[in-house]
Amino acid sequence: MANKLKKNLLPAGIIIAVVVVISALLMFSGRATPLGSPSSISEFEMELHVPETPDEVGFDTGLDKIKFGWVPQGSYSKKAIDLANDAADAQVVIKAEGELAKWVEIEESNFKLLSGESKTVQLKAVVPQDAKAGNYTGVLKIYFYR
């Protein structure tokens, strides 16, 4: 009787384990979040240019995108974004996407922003030594959970 009970419980245990693993994968892959659905999402295009030679320089002061400018291999560029919360308290999650995402470091990517509060978040784009010259793009997404 005990062996039969163990045999019947084994498939149920496997099913529970599979459900737990799939849930964890979805949660940490960005498809689901323990915070639920965001109340709003802001998206900002990002650009970076890796020059052919390190002595090439350039900059862009446009405000329509997050422009890291001309950044030689093995170097970096920093930008700051200012966030202001004029609504209810929010949990803020910031993610970089696209080909530039693997180079972008976000100083603080998950934090609480109280109503009426402001915060400056530093971004750092680090270009690998072996990066090919050219233009790189991405999107910075800011999720607000209220």
N, C-alpha and C positions, 0 to 999 in steps of 0.2 A: 504494500500500500504506500509506503514512504517513497519507494522508487517511482511509482506512478505519479505521485504528487510532485516530485522533483522534475519529472519529464514534462508535466503540464505547466509548471512554473517557468521552465527554461525559455520557451518561446515568448511568454509575456515579458520576461526580463529583457530579452533581446529587443523586443519592440519598444519598450520604455527607453532603453539605452539609445536606440536609433533616433527616437523622437527628441531626446535630450541633445544629442550631437547635432542634429539638423537645426534645432532651435538656436543652439549656440552659434553655429556657422552663420545662420541668417542674421542673428543679432550683431555679430562682429563684422559682417561683410558690408554693412551700410544699408542693407535691404530692410532691416527692422531695427528698432532701437527700444531700449527699456523706457525711454521717455515718451513713447507714443508718436503721433504725427506732429510735425512742427506746425506752429501757428503761422509762421512766415519764413520765407527763404529769400535771401539777397544773394545775387550772383555778380561777380566782378571778373572781367577778363583780365588775364595776366599775360605779359609779354617780356621776353628777354632775348637779346641778340648776343651770340658768341662771335666775336670778330675773327677774321682770318689770322691776324697777327696781334700780339698783346699791346702793340703801340697804337692801335686804332682806338679812338675814343669817340663817344657820342652820348647824348642824353636827350631826354624828351620830357618836357614839363607838362604835357597834357594831363588832364584830370579825368578823362573818359575811361581809363583803364589803369590797372596797377602795372606800371612800366618800370622794370628793374634796370633798363638801359643796356648799354654795351658792357658785357662782363667777360673778360678773358678766361681761358681755361685755368683751373686751379684758384680762382678768385671768387668773390661773393659780392652781393649787393643787398642793402637793407632798405626796407620800406616800413612805414608805420600806417596803420589804419585806426581811425577813431570811431568808436561805437558809442551811441547815446541811446538810452532807453527812456522814451517818454510815455510808455504804456505800463502795463502790469509787470511785476517781477518776471524774469525770464531766465531759463537755462540756455546758454549760448554754446553752440558747437560749430567750430570752423574746420573746414576740410578743403584741401587743394585737390583738383582733378586735372586730368589731361597729361600731355607729355612733360610739362614743366613740374608736375606734382612731386616727382621723386627728388627734385632739387630744392623744394621749398620747405623750410623749417618754420613752424608756427610757434611763437614763444609760449602762448597759452591758448590751447584749442578747445577747452571745455571748462566753462566757468559760469557762475551765477551773476547776473546783472540786475540789480534792484531797480525799481521804478525811480526815475529821476537821476540815475547814476550814469556816468560816462567811464569809458575805459579805452586806453590806447594799447593796441596789440602790435608787436613787432613781427615782421616777416623777414626772412633771410633766404635769398636764393644762392645756393652754393653750386658753382659749376665745376664738375669733375675735371681733372687734369686731362682726361682722354676724350672730352666732349668734342664733337665735330662742330665746325663753324656753321652758323646759320641762325635762323629765327626759331624760337621755341615759344609755345603758347600753352595756356591752361586756364582754368576757371577756379576762383576762390568762392566757395559757397559758405554762407553764414546762416545757420539754422537757429531760429528762435522758438523755444518751447515754453509756452505759458500755461 
